C-alpha cells in the first residue's frame, strides 16, 4: 500500500512541475532536472537518466511505473527547473523508501565476519570437565551441556524460592546452537521490553544466560536473587546466569569471549582489546570494532550482558527459538522470605548434593540425590532437627509428578 501512495505522491510532484511550465510548449532544449530550494548551488541531471534510474529503483511497484509511463508519453513532459514542491516529493520518496512497513529504518547493515568453528570449539572445549561437548556444521555450532558448572552455586542468594540446581539434559536434539554467520537485524529486540522467557545467550561453560530482568521485569541482581557468580535456579531447578560470567576469563584468557548471544555475536568481559572499559556502547551493550565486527561487552551496571538481540533471531511467545528445554523433577517452589543460602556441597561421583541456608537465625538444609533412572530423592530439614523426604521421578515438561513422601 505504501508503494502506491508513494507512487502517486511522486506523480503529483512531477505533475505540479509540469503544469508550471505548460506556457512554454515545444522547447527543443535538452531536458534536465534542477533542484533549487535554499541551496546556493544546484545540480543538473539528464531527465531521461533520472526517469530510468527511478524506474529501476521502483521496479516491482506497479503504481510508480504507471505514473512514469503516463508522463513519458506526454509530448510536453519536462522536468526543467523542478519546483520546490516537486523536489520535496522526490526527496520524500527516497527518504520514505528507506523504511519498511513497520516504520523501522531500513539501513543497510554491514556484513559480519563468519566465526571460525574451530576457535569456538576450543573456547567451549575448556569445559569438558563440566560436561560440555561441541560439534559444528556449516551453519551452527552445537553445544551439549548439563548446565552444572564446577563453581559453587546458589551461595549468597537472599531472595530464594526453594529451587536447587539439577543437571539438565541439554544434549542431542536438545542441544544449544550458535550461528556461525551472525547477521545484524534491521529491527533489533530490546531486552527491556521483550525476551523475558528463556535464554538469550550461552556462556562458554555451557550455562545459559537469561535476561538481566526477571519475569517480573525487575533487576534480578539488585533483587538479591543471584549467587556470587551471577546465577540462580529457575522454576525447573535449572541453573542459569542473569549477569555476565566474567569469572570465566580466568579460564579462557583475557580478551577472549566468555559467552555468545543466541544471535551469534560474542560477549566479552569488562574491557576491550586495549584494556579499557568501553564508554561508547549502544543500548544493546555492544559496539562495532575497527574491523567492522560487532560484539557485546559486560558492564558492572544494567544491562550487565547483551541488552537484547542486535542480530537476527526468531522469537515465539517472547522466547528465542529454537532453544533447549529443561527437565524439571518437581513442581516449582515458592519464595521463602528471610532465607539466605549459605553453602552448596557436591559429591558428583554419587550424584549427591547439599544446599544449606539460614532462616530466622537457624540453619537448614536440602539434601538430594539423583539415580541413574532419574529418581530424585529430596531430604528437607526444618531447623528443629526434624526431616522430611520427597521422591520424584524426573520427566520432561514444566512440572514434575506429585511427590512420594516418606
C-alpha positions in Angstrom: 0.0 0.0 0.0 2.9 2.4 0.8 4.3 1.9 -2.7 1.0 3.0 -4.2 0.9 6.1 -2.0 4.5 7.0 -2.8 3.9 6.5 -6.5 1.0 8.9 -6.6 2.9 11.3 -4.4 5.8 11.4 -6.8 3.4 11.7 -9.7 1.8 14.7 -8.1 5.1 16.3 -7.6 6.1 15.8 -11.2 2.7 16.9 -12.5 3.0 20.1 -10.4 6.3 20.9 -12.0 5.0 20.1 -15.5 1.9 22.3 -15.0 4.1 25.2 -14.0 5.8 25.1 -17.5 2.8 24.5 -19.7 3.2 28.1 -21.1 6.4 27.0 -22.8 5.5 24.0 -25.0 7.6 22.8 -27.8 11.0 23.6 -26.3 13.9 21.8 -28.1 16.3 22.2 -25.2 17.7 19.0 -23.6 15.5 18.1 -20.6 17.2 18.5 -17.2 16.4 18.4 -13.5 17.2 21.3 -11.3 16.9 21.2 -7.6 16.9 24.7 -6.0 15.4 25.3 -2.6 17.6 27.2 -0.1 20.8 25.8 -1.5 23.3 28.3 -3.2 24.3 25.7 -5.7 22.2 23.2 -7.7 22.9 20.2 -9.8 21.7 19.3 -13.3 20.9 15.7 -14.4 19.7 14.4 -17.7 15.9 13.8 -17.2 15.9 10.6 -19.3 18.6 9.3 -16.9 16.6 10.3 -13.8 13.5 8.6 -15.3 15.3 5.4 -16.0 17.0 5.4 -12.6 13.8 5.9 -10.7 12.1 3.2 -12.8 14.8 0.8 -11.8 14.6 1.7 -8.2 10.8 1.3 -8.3 10.8 -1.9 -10.2 8.0 -4.1 -8.9 6.0 -1.1 -7.7 3.4 -1.0 -10.5 1.8 2.2 -9.3 5.1 4.0 -9.8 5.6 2.6 -13.2 2.2 3.6 -14.3 2.7 7.1 -13.3 6.1 7.5 -15.0 4.9 5.7 -18.2 1.9 8.1 -18.4 4.1 11.1 -18.0 6.7 9.8 -20.5 4.0 9.7 -23.3 3.1 13.3 -22.9 5.0 15.4 -25.5 5.3 18.4 -23.2 6.9 16.3 -20.4 9.7 18.4 -18.9 11.5 18.3 -15.6 13.4 21.5 -16.2 13.6 23.9 -13.2 11.7 21.5 -10.9 9.8 23.5 -8.3 10.3 23.2 -4.6 7.2 21.0 -4.3 8.4 18.5 -6.8 11.8 18.4 -5.3 10.4 17.8 -1.9 8.3 14.9 -3.2 11.3 13.2 -4.8 13.3 13.6 -1.6 10.4 12.4 0.4 10.1 9.3 -1.8 13.8 8.4 -1.3 13.6 9.1 2.5 10.4 7.1 3.0 11.7 4.3 0.8 14.3 3.7 3.5 11.6 2.5 5.8 9.9 -0.9 6.0 6.2 -1.4 6.5 6.6 -1.2 10.3 8.2 2.2 10.1 11.7 0.9 11.1 14.6 2.4 9.2 15.9 0.1 6.5 19.6 0.9 7.0 22.0 -1.3 5.2 23.7 -3.5 7.7 27.4 -4.3 7.4 28.2 -7.9 6.7 29.7 -9.6 9.7 32.7 -11.9 9.6 32.0 -15.6 9.9 33.1 -17.4 13.1 35.9 -19.9 12.9 34.2 -23.0 14.2 37.5 -24.4 15.5 38.1 -21.4 17.6 34.6 -21.6 19.2 35.1 -25.3 19.8 38.4 -24.5 21.6 36.6 -22.0 23.8 33.8 -24.4 24.8 36.3 -27.2 24.9 37.9 -25.7 28.0 34.9 -27.0 30.0 34.9 -30.7 29.1 35.2 -31.5 32.8 31.9 -29.7 33.3 30.2 -31.9 30.7 30.4 -29.6 27.7 30.9 -31.1 24.2 30.7 -29.3 20.9 30.3 -30.1 17.2 29.7 -27.9 14.1 28.3 -28.0 10.7 28.4 -25.2 8.0 25.8 -23.1 9.8 25.9 -23.7 13.5 28.0 -24.6 16.5 26.1 -27.1 18.6 26.8 -27.2 22.4 25.8 -30.1 24.6 25.9 -29.4 28.4 24.3 -30.2 31.7 24.4 -26.5 32.8 26.0 -27.7 36.0 29.2 -25.7 36.4 32.1 -26.7 38.7 32.0 -23.4 40.7 29.8 -23.2 43.9 26.2 -22.5 43.0 23.5 -20.6 44.9 25.7 -19.2 47.7 24.8 -15.6 48.7 21.2 -15.6 47.5 18.8 -13.7 49.8 15.7 -13.9 47.7 15.3 -17.7 47.4 12.3 -19.6 46.0 13.4 -23.0 47.3 14.9 -24.2 44.0 18.1 -26.3 43.8 20.4 -26.9 40.9 19.9 -30.2 38.9 22.0 -31.3 35.9 20.0 -30.6 32.7 19.8 -32.8 29.6 20.9 -30.2 27.1 22.2 -32.7 24.5 21.4 -34.4 21.2 18.4 -32.7 19.6 18.0 -30.7 22.8 21.5 -29.0 22.4 22.2 -25.3 22.2 23.2 -23.8 18.9 25.1 -20.7 17.9 25.0 -19.3 14.4 28.5 -19.3 12.8 27.5 -16.4 10.5 25.7 -13.8 12.6 23.7 -11.2 10.8 22.7 -7.7 12.0 18.9 -7.2 12.2 17.2 -4.1 10.8 14.8 -4.4 13.8 16.8 -5.3 16.9 15.0 -6.5 20.0 15.4 -4.7 23.3 15.6 -6.9 26.4 14.0 -4.0 28.4 10.7 -4.8 26.6 10.9 -8.4 25.5 12.7 -11.8 25.9 11.6 -12.4 29.4 11.3 -16.2 28.8 14.2 -18.5 28.1 17.9 -17.8 27.5 19.4 -15.0 25.4 23.0 -16.2 25.4 25.2 -19.2 26.3 28.3 -19.0 28.4 31.4 -20.9 27.3 31.0 -23.3 30.2 27.6 -24.4 28.8 25.4 -22.4 31.2 22.6 -20.4 29.7 22.3 -16.7 30.3 18.8 -15.1 30.8 17.6 -11.6 30.5 19.0 -9.4 33.3 15.4 -8.6 34.2 13.4 -11.4 35.8 9.9 -12.4 34.7 8.6 -9.6 36.9 10.7 -7.0 34.9 12.9 -6.5 38.0 16.7 -6.4 38.0 17.5 -9.9 39.3 20.9 -8.8 40.7 19.5 -5.9 42.7 16.6 -8.1 43.9 19.1 -10.4 45.7 18.2 -13.4 43.6 21.7 -14.2 42.3 24.6 -16.0 43.8 28.3 -15.0 43.9 28.7 -15.9 40.3 25.6 -14.2 39.0 23.4 -17.2 38.7 20.4 -19.0 40.3 17.9 -21.8 39.6 14.7 -21.3 37.7 11.4 -23.0 38.3 12.7 -26.2 36.7 15.7 -26.4 39.1 17.7 -25.3 36.1 20.8 -23.2 36.9 21.5 -20.2 34.7 23.1 -16.7 34.9 21.4 -13.3 34.7 24.6 -11.2 34.6 27.8 -11.7 32.7 30.0 -14.6 33.9 33.2 -12.6 33.9 34.9 -15.1 36.1 35.3 -17.3 33.0 38.0 -15.0 31.7 40.4 -16.7 34.2 40.0 -19.9 32.3 39.6 -18.8 28.6 42.0 -15.9 28.9 41.8 -12.2 29.0 40.3 -10.7 25.8 38.5 -13.9 24.7 34.7 -14.2 24.5 33.1 -15.6 27.7 29.7 -16.2 26.0 27.8 -16.0 22.8 24.4 -14.4 22.4 21.9 -16.6 20.6 22.1 -14.3 17.6 25.7 -15.4 17.2 27.6 -12.3 18.4 30.3 -12.7 21.1 30.1 -11.4 24.6 33.4 -10.1 26.1 34.3 -9.1 29.6 34.5 -5.6 31.0 37.5 -4.4 28.8 38.2 -4.2 25.1 41.4 -5.1 23.2 43.1 -2.0 24.7 42.3 -3.0 28.2 39.8 -0.2 28.6 36.1 -0.4 29.6 34.2 0.9 26.6 32.3 4.1 27.1 30.6 4.1 23.7 28.3 1.1 23.9 24.9 1.2 22.3 21.6 0.3 24.0 22.3 -3.4 23.5 25.7 -3.1 25.4 27.6 -3.6 22.1 29.6 -1.7 19.6 31.3 -2.0 16.2 35.0 -2.6 16.3 37.6 -1.1 14.0 37.3 -4.1 11.6 33.6 -3.6 11.4 32.7 -6.6 13.5 30.0 -6.2 16.2 30.4 -7.5 19.7 28.7 -7.2 23.1 30.5 -6.3 26.3 29.9 -6.9 30.0 29.2 -4.0 32.3 29.0 -3.5 36.0 25.6 -1.9 35.8 22.4 -2.9 34.0 22.1 -4.4 31.4 25.3 -6.3 32.6 25.2 -8.5 29.5 23.8 -8.1 26.0 20.8 -5.8 26.3 18.8 -7.7 23.7 19.3 -9.1 20.3 21.2 -6.8 17.8 21.3 -9.8 15.4 18.7 -11.8 13.6 16.8 -14.3 15.7 13.4 -16.0 15.6 11.1 -15.2 18.6 8.0 -17.1 19.6 6.0 -16.4 22.8 8.6 -14.0 23.9 11.4 -16.6 23.7 14.1 -17.1 21.2 13.6 -20.3 19.2 14.8 -22.9 18.9 16.5 -23.5 22.2 16.7 -26.5 24.6 14.1 -27.3 27.2 14.9 -28.0 30.9 13.8 -31.2 32.6 12.2 -30.5 36.0 11.7 -33.2 38.6 9.2 -31.5 40.8 6.7 -28.6 40.9 8.1 -25.1 41.2 9.0 -23.9 44.7 7.7 -20.8 46.5 9.6 -17.8 47.8 10.9 -18.3 51.3 11.1 -14.9 52.9 14.1 -14.3 55.2 16.1 -17.2 53.9 19.8 -16.8 52.9 21.7 -19.5 51.0 25.0 -20.1 52.9 26.5 -23.2 51.3 26.5 -25.8 48.5 28.4 -29.0 48.5 28.6 -31.8 46.0 29.6 -35.4 45.6 29.4 -35.8 41.8 30.6 -39.5 42.0 27.4 -40.4 43.8 25.2 -37.6 42.4 24.6 -36.3 45.9 24.3 -32.6 46.7 23.5 -30.4 49.8 22.3 -26.8 49.8 22.5 -25.0 53.2 20.5 -21.9 54.2 19.7 -19.9 57.3 16.2 -18.9 58.2 15.3 -16.9 61.3 18.8 -17.5 62.7 18.6 -21.3 62.4 20.5 -23.5 59.9 18.5 -25.6 57.4 19.5 -27.8 54.5 18.2 -29.6 51.5 19.9 -32.8 50.6 19.2 -34.6 47.3 20.4 -37.4 45.2 19.7 -38.4 41.6 19.7 -42.0 40.5 20.6 -43.3 37.0 16.9 -44.0 36.4 16.1 -40.3 37.0 14.7 -40.7 40.5 15.3 -37.7 42.7 15.2 -38.0 46.5 15.0 -34.8 48.5 15.5 -34.6 52.3 14.4 -31.3 53.9 15.3 -30.2 57.4 13.1 -27.9 59.4 15.7 -26.3 61.6 14.5 -28.1 64.7 16.2 -31.4 63.9 13.2 -32.9 62.1 13.5 -34.1 58.4 11.0 -35.0 55.7 11.6 -36.8 52.4 10.1 -36.4 49.0 10.8 -38.6 46.0 10.2 -37.6 42.3 10.8 -39.3 39.0 12.2 -36.9 36.6 10.4 -36.3 33.3 10.4 -33.8 30.6 7.9 -30.9 30.9 7.4 -27.8 33.0 6.2 -29.7 36.1 7.2 -33.0 37.7 4.8 -35.6 39.1 3.4 -35.4 42.7 5.9 -36.3 45.3 6.1 -39.6 47.2 6.5 -38.6 50.8 8.1 -40.7 53.5 
